[in-house]
Amino acid sequence: MPTVSVGRDRLFAALGRTYTQEEFKALCFEFGIELDDVTTEKAIIRKEKHLEDDGEVDDDDEVIYKIEVAANRYDLLCLEGLARALRVFTGTEGSPVFQVSSIPRGSILQMHVKPETSKIRPYVVCAVLRGVAFDEARYNSFIDLQDKLHQNICRKRTLVAIGTHDLDTLQGPFSYEALPPHEINFVPLKQNSPVYPVIYDSNRTVLSLPPIINGAHSAITLATRNIFIECTATDLTKANIVLNTMVTMFSEYCETKFEVEPVEVVHYDGRKTVYPDLSCYKMDVSLYDILGPIGISQDEKQVVCPLNKMQLQAESHSLKGEPRISVSVPPTRSDILHARDLLEDIAIAYGFNNVPKSKPKCMTIGGRQPLNRFSDKIHAEVARGGYMEVLTFILFSHEENFDMLNRADDKSKAVIIANPRTSEFEVVRTSLMSCLLKTLKHNIDHPRPIKIFEVGDVVMLDSSRDVGASNNRRLAALYCNMVSGFEAYANLIKLSRKLWDWWILDSIVKVVRAPHVNFGENYYVPTDEPEFFPKRQCKIVTSDGKQVGYLGIVHAEVLRKFGIPDPCTFVEMDLEALL
């Protein structure tokens, strides 16, 4: 958990009142943070220099409060954000409204992005703070917030690198480029890359070499009044969060309070995007969803107050007689993603100690989910037949999930990883077939027959879910031998019951006892999937025509791509459809 060090007296001045240490500790607890330590500036310096405490107490030495905050509350990483949140929480101030200043299209500053940046650090977002009034404490807080963001959400500048510059020393428009090192009048620090990202102004003055270092020419000082902020990144979402955090925290020192000047980013493909985006994110949730898990009883109008105390503008309404809450999430609260996040804020504002203690109505703690119990039954049934279980990664390369199975990616099923760390983990698996074939490839020297299976989840895109995807529990089994073991007839509807260890499917059908699942006499229907041989495959359906699985002899081209010399038969079933 991040720890924020703030001067006690300056914090109390920002809060508009003084507290005893115990009073402030209680306030922190109420707000869901913790006063971790109380020290002094001299004590911190002695600790850094590994000096022993001399025991002297200097009344003039500044008292430092070290406050522990939640890792995802980036708005609390500086005194400005912390004091503002506590003022709103205690009711001494309303939530601020952040605005992007209105500037004529031809007067707005521009950042031109060159195509070469896509090779190394593709995104850049920018903003300007005008008329900033810095003193030493504010300046130090501004620099300290950058350091904390770099260590936290920026992952030591690997995801996002922040550059802050004295705008009066520069001349727009700006350009974001990627050039060979010998073309840049800057010495990179222990970096190896064919090109390096670099930001220039119109006079070709180097502002920064992200994420290595900023230029001295445009360094901000106590005399700086206009600040140009640029964030280069490999993750656009995090870049926006970082930029919004910087400008919302320190726009209170601008000449026009809480107003930020936009910058237009001109992409190399001609697109234009204006940053920052300080619009509020709208959420509409059921009253039960945010109160039920807490165990408190309030109507929709009573819920509005605790949400407002947490800087979330809320309004009550009803939809078809159901009480609901509409919430406007400000740009400072990037941690609010789901109704459960609202639930947490309500619990904090309501008071953890005020939540009534009660026993659960039904003792389900530690109980197993029906899907897991059913999966274990299927697991045991297959294992009794001599199949060996394997456990594989849920992430695969795009090639393994599609091309190597002769499948085309229609962009409607697979969840793609935006910034994979390696080419082996580009996509979340949509079937278990690649998993078993890849396992077989690495164990191809084992004696025949090789019989392996896996019970695990696949993930599919699902627009009906709030996260855009859903998990699906599957069973897959693979049989490899010198011959396939799959007895096929010209007419697949007349499939012989002498299929490879055919008892697997029959046994699973017998295990299923769900009343909504009914298998008729012919629950095998011909299919034409590219990963199997033609006329050597079928899908498994219930009597009402619902597909619950498929099987077939794996196509020779698929086996060649995986480096498997012997015939293989594969079956995969949707366990959730059978539950």
C-alpha positions as CSV (number, residue, x, y, z in Angstrom):
1,M,0.0,0.0,0.0
2,P,1.4,3.5,-0.9
3,T,2.3,5.8,1.9
4,V,2.0,9.6,1.5
5,S,4.2,11.8,3.7
6,V,2.6,15.2,4.3
7,G,3.4,18.1,6.7
8,R,0.9,18.1,9.6
9,D,0.6,21.8,9.8
10,R,0.2,22.3,6.1
11,L,-2.4,19.5,6.0
12,F,-4.4,21.0,8.8
13,A,-4.2,24.4,7.1
14,A,-5.6,22.8,3.9
15,L,-8.4,21.1,6.0
16,G,-9.3,24.4,7.6
17,R,-8.9,23.2,11.2
18,T,-6.5,21.4,13.6
19,Y,-6.9,17.9,15.0
20,T,-5.3,16.1,17.9
21,Q,-3.3,13.1,16.8
22,E,-6.1,10.8,18.0
23,E,-8.8,12.8,16.3
24,F,-7.0,12.7,13.0
25,K,-6.3,9.0,13.4
26,A,-10.0,8.5,13.9
27,L,-10.8,10.6,10.8
28,C,-8.4,8.5,8.8
29,F,-10.1,5.3,9.9
30,E,-13.6,6.7,9.1
31,F,-12.3,7.6,5.6
32,G,-10.8,4.2,5.0
33,I,-7.1,5.2,5.2
34,E,-4.6,4.9,8.1
35,L,-2.2,7.2,9.9
36,D,0.8,4.9,9.7
37,D,3.5,6.9,11.4
38,V,4.2,10.3,13.0
39,T,7.8,11.6,12.6
40,T,9.8,14.7,11.8
41,E,11.8,16.0,8.9
42,K,15.1,15.7,10.9
43,A,14.2,12.1,12.0
44,I,13.6,11.2,8.4
45,I,17.0,12.6,7.3
46,R,18.8,10.8,10.2
47,K,17.1,7.6,9.2
48,E,18.2,8.0,5.5
49,K,21.8,8.6,6.6
50,H,21.6,5.7,9.1
51,L,22.3,8.0,12.0
52,E,21.2,7.2,15.6
53,D,18.5,9.3,17.2
54,D,20.2,12.0,19.3
55,G,17.1,12.3,21.5
56,E,16.8,16.1,21.0
57,V,13.4,17.6,20.3
58,D,13.2,20.7,18.2
59,D,9.9,22.5,18.4
60,D,10.6,24.2,15.1
61,D,11.0,20.8,13.3
62,E,8.1,20.1,11.0
63,V,5.9,17.1,12.1
64,I,5.4,14.7,9.2
65,Y,2.3,12.4,9.0
66,K,2.8,9.2,7.0
67,I,-0.6,8.1,5.7
68,E,-1.3,4.8,4.1
69,V,-3.8,4.9,1.2
70,A,-5.4,2.3,-1.1
71,A,-3.2,1.4,-4.0
72,N,-5.9,2.3,-6.6
73,R,-6.6,5.7,-5.1
74,Y,-4.2,7.8,-7.2
75,D,-6.0,11.0,-6.2
76,L,-4.8,10.5,-2.6
77,L,-1.1,10.3,-3.4
78,C,-0.5,14.0,-2.7
79,L,-1.5,16.5,-0.1
80,E,-3.8,18.4,-2.5
81,G,-5.9,15.3,-3.3
82,L,-5.9,14.0,0.2
83,A,-7.0,17.3,1.8
84,R,-9.6,17.8,-0.9
85,A,-11.1,14.3,-0.3
86,L,-11.2,14.8,3.5
87,R,-12.8,18.2,3.1
88,V,-15.6,16.7,0.9
89,F,-15.9,13.8,3.3
90,T,-16.4,16.0,6.3
91,G,-18.8,18.3,4.5
92,T,-16.7,21.5,4.6
93,E,-16.5,21.6,0.8
94,G,-18.4,20.3,-2.2
95,S,-16.9,18.2,-4.9
96,P,-15.1,20.3,-7.5
97,V,-16.1,20.5,-11.1
98,F,-13.2,20.2,-13.5
99,Q,-13.4,21.9,-16.9
100,V,-11.4,21.9,-20.1
101,S,-11.0,25.5,-21.2
102,S,-12.7,26.5,-24.5
103,I,-10.1,27.4,-27.0
104,P,-10.6,28.3,-30.7
105,R,-9.6,25.4,-32.9
106,G,-6.8,27.3,-34.5
107,S,-5.2,28.4,-31.2
108,I,-5.0,25.0,-29.5
109,L,-1.5,23.6,-28.9
110,Q,-0.8,20.5,-31.0
111,M,1.3,17.4,-30.5
112,H,2.1,15.7,-33.9
113,V,2.8,11.9,-33.6
114,K,5.1,10.3,-36.1
115,P,4.5,6.7,-37.2
116,E,7.8,5.4,-36.0
117,T,6.6,5.8,-32.4
118,S,4.3,2.8,-32.8
119,K,7.4,0.5,-32.7
120,I,8.3,1.3,-29.2
121,R,5.9,3.6,-27.3
122,P,2.8,4.3,-29.3
123,Y,0.7,6.7,-27.2
124,V,1.0,10.3,-26.0
125,V,-1.5,12.5,-24.1
126,C,-1.0,16.1,-23.1
127,A,-2.5,19.0,-21.2
128,V,-1.5,22.6,-20.1
129,L,-1.9,24.2,-16.6
130,R,-2.1,28.0,-17.0
131,G,-1.3,30.6,-14.4
132,V,0.0,28.2,-11.8
133,A,1.0,29.8,-8.5
134,F,3.8,27.7,-7.0
135,D,5.5,28.0,-3.7
136,E,8.2,25.6,-2.4
137,A,5.7,23.3,-0.7
138,R,3.4,23.1,-3.8
139,Y,6.4,22.6,-6.1
140,N,7.7,19.7,-4.0
141,S,4.3,18.2,-3.9
142,F,4.0,18.4,-7.7
143,I,7.3,16.6,-8.1
144,D,6.5,14.1,-5.4
145,L,3.2,13.1,-7.1
146,Q,5.1,12.4,-10.3
147,D,7.5,10.1,-8.5
148,K,4.7,8.2,-6.7
149,L,2.7,7.7,-10.0
150,H,5.9,6.5,-11.7
151,Q,6.4,3.9,-8.9
152,N,2.8,2.9,-8.8
153,I,0.5,2.9,-11.8
154,C,3.3,3.7,-14.3
155,R,5.3,0.6,-13.1
156,K,8.6,2.5,-12.9
157,R,7.9,4.3,-16.2
158,T,7.5,1.1,-18.2
159,L,3.8,1.7,-18.9
160,V,3.7,5.5,-18.6
161,A,6.3,8.2,-18.4
162,I,5.4,11.7,-17.3
163,G,7.1,14.8,-18.6
164,T,6.4,18.3,-17.1
165,H,7.9,21.4,-18.8
166,D,7.9,25.2,-18.5
167,L,5.8,26.1,-21.4
168,D,7.2,29.6,-21.6
169,T,10.6,28.2,-22.6
170,L,9.1,26.3,-25.5
171,Q,7.4,27.0,-28.8
172,G,4.6,24.8,-30.1
173,P,3.5,22.9,-32.0
174,F,5.3,19.8,-30.6
175,S,6.2,16.5,-32.2
176,Y,6.5,13.0,-30.8
177,E,9.0,11.1,-32.8
178,A,11.2,7.9,-32.7
179,L,14.7,8.4,-34.1
180,P,18.0,6.5,-34.1
181,P,20.3,7.4,-31.2
182,H,22.9,9.1,-33.4
183,E,20.3,11.6,-34.6
184,I,19.4,12.8,-31.1
185,N,21.6,15.2,-29.1
186,F,21.1,13.2,-26.0
187,V,22.9,10.2,-24.4
188,P,20.5,7.4,-23.5
189,L,21.1,5.7,-20.2
190,K,21.8,2.0,-20.7
191,Q,19.1,1.5,-23.3
192,N,19.3,-0.7,-26.3
193,S,16.8,0.0,-29.2
194,P,17.1,0.8,-32.9
195,V,15.0,4.0,-32.2
196,Y,14.3,6.1,-29.2
197,P,11.2,8.1,-28.4
198,V,11.8,11.9,-28.3
199,I,9.6,14.9,-28.0
200,Y,10.6,18.2,-29.7
201,D,9.1,21.7,-29.9
202,S,8.9,23.6,-33.2
203,N,12.5,24.8,-32.7
204,R,13.7,21.2,-32.4
205,T,14.4,21.7,-28.7
206,V,14.4,18.3,-27.0
207,L,11.8,18.2,-24.2
208,S,12.4,14.6,-23.1
209,L,13.5,11.2,-24.0
210,P,10.7,9.1,-22.5
211,P,10.9,7.2,-20.3
212,I,14.6,7.9,-19.6
213,I,14.9,11.6,-18.8
214,N,13.5,15.1,-19.2
215,G,15.4,17.9,-20.8
216,A,17.0,20.7,-18.6
217,H,15.9,23.4,-21.1
218,S,12.3,23.2,-20.1
219,A,12.6,22.2,-16.5
220,I,10.0,23.7,-14.2
221,T,11.0,25.9,-11.3
222,L,9.3,27.9,-8.6
223,A,8.9,30.7,-11.2
224,T,7.1,28.5,-13.7
225,R,3.6,29.8,-14.4
226,N,2.5,27.7,-17.4
227,I,3.1,24.0,-17.3
228,F,3.0,21.7,-20.3
229,I,2.4,18.0,-19.3
230,E,3.0,15.1,-21.7
231,C,2.6,11.4,-20.9
232,T,4.0,8.8,-23.3
233,A,2.8,5.3,-22.8
234,T,2.4,1.7,-23.9
235,D,-1.1,1.7,-22.3
236,L,-3.5,4.4,-23.3
237,T,-5.9,3.9,-20.4
238,K,-3.2,4.3,-17.8
239,A,-1.8,7.3,-19.7
240,N,-5.2,9.0,-19.4
241,I,-5.5,8.2,-15.7
242,V,-2.0,9.6,-15.0
243,L,-2.7,12.8,-17.0
244,N,-6.1,13.3,-15.3
245,T,-4.5,12.8,-11.9
246,M,-1.8,15.4,-12.5
247,V,-4.1,18.1,-13.8
248,T,-7.0,17.5,-11.4
249,M,-4.7,17.7,-8.4
250,F,-2.9,20.9,-9.3
251,S,-5.4,22.8,-11.4
252,E,-6.6,24.2,-8.0
253,Y,-3.5,26.4,-8.2
254,C,-4.3,27.7,-11.7
255,E,-5.4,31.2,-12.4
256,T,-8.8,29.9,-13.2
257,K,-9.4,27.2,-10.6
258,F,-10.0,23.7,-11.8
259,E,-9.7,24.7,-15.4
260,V,-7.3,22.8,-17.7
261,E,-6.1,23.9,-21.2
262,P,-6.4,21.1,-23.8
263,V,-3.8,19.9,-26.3
264,E,-4.7,18.3,-29.6
265,V,-2.8,15.1,-30.5
266,V,-2.5,14.7,-34.3
267,H,-1.9,11.1,-35.1
268,Y,0.1,10.0,-38.1
269,D,-3.0,8.5,-39.8
270,G,-4.7,11.9,-39.7
271,R,-6.9,11.3,-36.6
272,K,-7.1,14.1,-34.0
273,T,-7.8,13.6,-30.3
274,V,-8.1,16.3,-27.7
275,Y,-6.8,15.7,-24.2
276,P,-7.4,15.6,-21.3
277,D,-10.9,14.0,-21.1
278,L,-12.3,15.3,-17.9
279,S,-15.8,14.1,-18.5
280,C,-17.7,12.2,-15.8
281,Y,-18.4,8.5,-16.2
282,K,-22.0,7.6,-15.7
283,M,-23.2,4.6,-13.8
284,D,-26.8,3.4,-13.0
285,V,-27.1,0.7,-10.4
286,S,-29.8,-1.1,-8.5
287,L,-30.2,0.0,-4.8
288,Y,-30.1,-3.6,-3.8
289,D,-26.8,-4.3,-5.6
290,I,-25.0,-1.7,-3.5
291,L,-26.8,-2.2,-0.2
292,G,-27.6,-5.9,0.0
293,P,-24.0,-7.2,0.5
294,I,-23.4,-4.5,3.2
295,G,-26.5,-5.5,5.2
296,I,-27.8,-2.0,5.9
297,S,-31.3,-0.7,5.2
298,Q,-31.6,2.7,3.6
299,D,-33.8,4.1,0.9
300,E,-32.5,5.5,-2.3
301,K,-32.5,9.1,-1.1
302,Q,-30.5,8.2,2.0
303,V,-27.8,6.5,-0.2
304,V,-27.1,9.8,-2.1
305,C,-25.5,11.5,0.9
306,P,-22.7,8.9,1.6
307,L,-21.9,8.7,-2.1
308,N,-21.6,12.5,-2.3
309,K,-19.2,12.4,0.7
310,M,-16.9,10.2,-1.4
311,Q,-16.9,12.8,-4.3
312,L,-19.5,10.7,-6.3
313,Q,-22.4,12.8,-7.5
314,A,-25.5,10.7,-7.0
315,E,-29.2,11.0,-7.7
316,S,-32.0,8.6,-6.9
317,H,-34.7,7.5,-9.3
318,S,-36.8,4.4,-10.1
319,L,-37.1,2.2,-13.1
320,K,-40.2,0.0,-13.4
321,G,-40.8,0.4,-9.7
322,E,-37.2,-0.6,-8.8
323,P,-35.2,2.0,-6.8
324,R,-32.0,2.8,-8.5
325,I,-29.1,5.2,-8.1
326,S,-27.5,7.2,-10.9
327,V,-23.9,8.1,-10.2
328,S,-21.6,10.5,-11.9
329,V,-18.0,9.4,-11.4
330,P,-15.4,12.3,-11.7
331,P,-12.1,11.9,-13.5
332,T,-10.3,11.7,-10.1
333,R,-12.0,8.4,-9.3
334,S,-10.5,6.0,-11.8
335,D,-10.9,3.2,-9.2
336,I,-14.7,3.2,-9.7
337,L,-15.3,0.4,-12.3
338,H,-18.3,-1.6,-10.9
339,A,-21.2,-1.5,-8.5
340,R,-19.0,-3.2,-6.0
341,D,-16.8,-0.2,-5.9
342,L,-19.8,2.0,-5.0
343,L,-20.6,-0.5,-2.3
344,E,-17.2,0.0,-0.8
345,D,-17.5,3.7,-0.8
346,I,-21.0,3.6,0.8
347,A,-19.7,1.3,3.5
348,I,-16.9,3.7,4.3
349,A,-19.1,6.8,4.4
350,Y,-21.8,4.9,6.4
351,G,-19.1,3.9,8.9
352,F,-17.7,0.4,9.2
353,N,-18.5,0.4,12.9
354,N,-22.1,1.3,12.2
355,V,-22.8,-1.7,10.0
356,P,-25.0,-4.1,12.1
357,K,-23.4,-7.4,12.9
358,S,-25.5,-10.4,11.8
359,K,-25.1,-14.0,11.0
360,P,-25.6,-15.1,7.4
361,K,-29.1,-16.3,6.7
362,C,-27.8,-19.5,5.0
363,M,-24.4,-21.0,6.1
364,T,-22.8,-21.2,2.6
365,I,-19.4,-20.0,3.7
366,G,-16.9,-22.5,2.3
367,G,-19.6,-24.3,0.4
368,R,-18.8,-25.6,-3.1
369,Q,-20.4,-24.3,-6.2
370,P,-22.6,-26.8,-8.1
371,L,-20.5,-26.4,-11.2
372,N,-17.3,-27.4,-9.3
373,R,-19.1,-30.4,-7.8
374,F,-20.3,-31.5,-11.2
375,S,-16.9,-31.0,-12.8
376,D,-15.3,-33.3,-10.1
377,K,-17.8,-36.0,-11.0
378,I,-17.0,-35.8,-14.7
379,H,-13.3,-35.6,-13.8
380,A,-13.5,-38.8,-11.7
381,E,-15.5,-40.6,-14.5
382,V,-12.8,-39.8,-17.1
383,A,-9.9,-40.6,-14.8
384,R,-11.3,-44.0,-14.0
385,G,-11.0,-44.8,-17.7
386,G,-7.2,-44.5,-17.6
387,Y,-7.0,-40.9,-18.9
388,M,-4.3,-38.7,-17.4
389,E,-5.2,-35.2,-16.4
390,V,-3.2,-32.2,-17.6
391,L,-3.3,-28.6,-16.5
392,T,-2.4,-26.0,-19.1
393,F,-2.2,-22.2,-19.4
394,I,-5.4,-20.3,-20.3
395,L,-3.4,-17.9,-22.5
396,F,-2.1,-18.9,-25.9
397,S,-0.6,-17.4,-29.0
398,H,-3.0,-16.2,-31.7
399,E,-1.5,-18.7,-34.1
400,E,-2.1,-21.7,-31.7
401,N,-5.7,-20.7,-31.0
402,F,-6.6,-20.2,-34.7
403,D,-4.2,-20.8,-37.5
404,M,-2.8,-24.1,-36.2
405,L,-6.3,-25.4,-35.8
406,N,-7.3,-24.4,-39.4
407,R,-9.7,-21.9,-37.8
408,A,-10.2,-18.3,-39.0
409,D,-10.5,-15.5,-36.4
410,D,-13.8,-13.7,-37.1
411,K,-13.1,-11.3,-34.2
412,S,-16.4,-12.3,-32.5
413,K,-15.2,-14.9,-30.0
414,A,-11.6,-14.5,-28.7
415,V,-10.5,-12.1,-26.0
416,I,-7.3,-10.5,-27.3
417,I,-4.6,-9.3,-24.8
418,A,-3.9,-5.6,-25.6
419,N,-0.2,-5.6,-24.6
420,P,1.1,-9.1,-24.2
421,R,4.5,-9.6,-22.6
422,T,5.3,-12.4,-25.0
423,S,3.9,-13.7,-28.3
424,E,3.0,-17.0,-26.5
425,F,0.3,-15.2,-24.5
426,E,-1.7,-13.1,-27.0
427,V,-5.2,-14.5,-26.7
428,V,-7.4,-16.2,-24.1
429,R,-8.2,-19.7,-25.3
430,T,-11.6,-20.4,-26.9
431,S,-11.3,-24.2,-26.8
432,L,-9.1,-26.8,-25.0
433,M,-8.0,-28.4,-28.3
434,S,-4.7,-26.5,-28.6
435,C,-3.9,-27.2,-25.0
436,L,-4.1,-30.9,-25.3
437,L,-2.3,-31.0,-28.7
438,K,0.5,-28.8,-27.4
439,T,0.8,-31.1,-24.3
440,L,0.9,-34.2,-26.6
441,K,3.6,-32.6,-28.7
442,H,5.9,-32.2,-25.7
443,N,5.2,-35.8,-24.6
444,I,5.2,-37.5,-28.0
445,D,7.9,-40.1,-26.9
446,H,5.5,-41.7,-24.4
447,P,4.2,-45.2,-25.3
448,R,1.0,-45.5,-27.2
449,P,-1.9,-45.1,-26.6
450,I,-1.6,-41.6,-25.1
451,K,-4.8,-40.7,-23.3
452,I,-5.0,-37.2,-21.7
453,F,-7.8,-34.9,-20.6
454,E,-8.5,-31.5,-19.1
455,V,-11.4,-29.9,-17.2
456,G,-11.0,-26.2,-17.5
457,D,-12.4,-22.8,-18.5
458,V,-12.4,-21.2,-21.9
459,V,-13.3,-17.5,-22.4
460,M,-15.6,-16.0,-25.0
461,L,-16.5,-12.4,-25.9
462,D,-20.0,-11.7,-24.4
463,S,-21.6,-8.3,-24.8
464,S,-24.3,-9.2,-22.3
465,R,-21.7,-9.3,-19.5
466,D,-20.5,-6.1,-17.8
467,V,-16.8,-7.1,-18.4
468,G,-17.5,-8.0,-22.0
469,A,-16.6,-11.7,-21.7
470,S,-17.7,-14.8,-20.0
471,N,-16.0,-18.1,-18.8
472,N,-17.3,-21.5,-19.9
473,R,-16.3,-24.8,-18.2
474,R,-15.3,-27.5,-20.6
475,L,-14.1,-31.1,-20.6
476,A,-11.7,-32.2,-23.4
477,A,-10.1,-35.5,-24.0
478,L,-7.5,-36.6,-26.6
479,Y,-6.7,-40.2,-27.7
480,C,-3.5,-40.8,-29.7
481,N,-2.5,-44.2,-31.1
482,M,-1.0,-45.8,-34.2
483,V,-4.6,-45.8,-35.5
484,S,-7.3,-43.3,-34.7
485,G,-9.7,-45.8,-33.1
486,F,-12.6,-43.9,-34.7
487,E,-14.8,-46.3,-36.7
488,A,-16.6,-44.2,-39.3
489,Y,-19.3,-45.1,-41.8
490,A,-20.2,-43.3,-45.0
491,N,-23.3,-42.0,-43.3
492,L,-22.2,-40.5,-40.0
493,I,-25.7,-40.7,-38.5
494,K,-25.1,-44.4,-38.4
495,L,-21.9,-44.0,-36.3
496,S,-20.8,-47.2,-34.7
497,R,-20.7,-47.4,-30.9
498,K,-17.2,-48.9,-31.4
499,L,-15.7,-45.4,-31.4
500,W,-12.5,-44.8,-29.4
501,D,-13.2,-45.5,-25.8
502,W,-16.7,-44.6,-26.7
503,W,-17.8,-45.3,-23.1
504,I,-16.5,-41.8,-22.2
505,L,-19.4,-40.1,-23.9
506,D,-22.0,-42.7,-22.8
507,S,-20.7,-42.5,-19.3
508,I,-21.0,-38.7,-19.2
509,V,-24.5,-38.9,-20.6
510,K,-25.4,-41.3,-17.8
511,V,-23.8,-39.0,-15.1
512,V,-25.9,-36.1,-16.3
513,R,-29.1,-36.0,-14.2
514,A,-30.3,-32.4,-14.9
515,P,-34.0,-32.4,-15.9
516,H,-33.5,-29.9,-18.7
517,V,-30.9,-32.1,-20.4
518,N,-32.4,-35.0,-22.4
519,F,-30.4,-37.0,-24.9
520,G,-32.3,-39.0,-27.5
521,E,-31.2,-42.1,-29.3
522,N,-29.2,-40.2,-31.9
523,Y,-27.3,-37.5,-30.2
524,Y,-24.5,-37.4,-32.8
525,V,-25.1,-35.0,-35.8
526,P,-22.6,-34.6,-38.7
527,T,-20.6,-31.4,-38.8
528,D,-17.9,-29.9,-41.1
529,E,-15.3,-28.2,-38.9
530,P,-11.9,-27.4,-40.4
531,E,-9.9,-28.9,-37.5
532,F,-11.3,-32.4,-38.2
533,F,-11.3,-34.7,-41.2
534,P,-14.5,-34.4,-43.3
535,K,-17.0,-37.1,-42.6
536,R,-15.0,-38.1,-39.5
537,Q,-16.6,-35.7,-37.1
538,C,-19.9,-34.9,-35.4
539,K,-21.5,-32.6,-32.8
540,I,-23.2,-33.9,-29.6
541,V,-26.7,-32.5,-29.2
542,T,-29.6,-32.9,-26.8
543,S,-33.0,-34.1,-28.0
544,D,-34.1,-30.4,-28.4
545,G,-31.2,-29.8,-30.8
546,K,-28.9,-27.9,-28.4
547,Q,-25.2,-28.5,-29.0
548,V,-23.2,-29.6,-25.9
549,G,-20.0,-30.8,-27.5
550,Y,-18.2,-32.1,-30.6
551,L,-15.7,-34.9,-31.5
552,G,-13.8,-36.1,-34.5
553,I,-10.5,-37.3,-35.9
554,V,-8.0,-34.4,-35.9
555,H,-7.1,-33.2,-39.4
556,A,-3.6,-34.3,-40.7
557,E,-2.7,-30.6,-41.4
558,V,-3.4,-29.7,-37.8
559,L,-1.3,-32.6,-36.5
560,R,1.5,-31.5,-38.9
561,K,1.5,-28.0,-37.5
562,F,1.8,-29.3,-33.9
563,G,4.5,-31.8,-34.9
564,I,2.4,-34.9,-34.0
565,P,3.0,-38.0,-36.3
566,D,0.1,-40.3,-35.2
567,P,-3.6,-40.1,-35.6
568,C,-5.6,-38.4,-32.8
569,T,-9.2,-38.3,-31.8
570,F,-10.6,-35.4,-29.8
571,V,-13.7,-34.7,-27.9
572,E,-14.8,-31.5,-26.1
573,M,-18.0,-30.9,-24.1
574,D,-19.7,-27.9,-22.5
575,L,-20.1,-28.9,-18.9
576,E,-22.2,-25.9,-18.0
577,A,-24.8,-26.9,-20.6
578,L,-25.1,-30.3,-18.9
579,L,-25.4,-28.9,-15.4
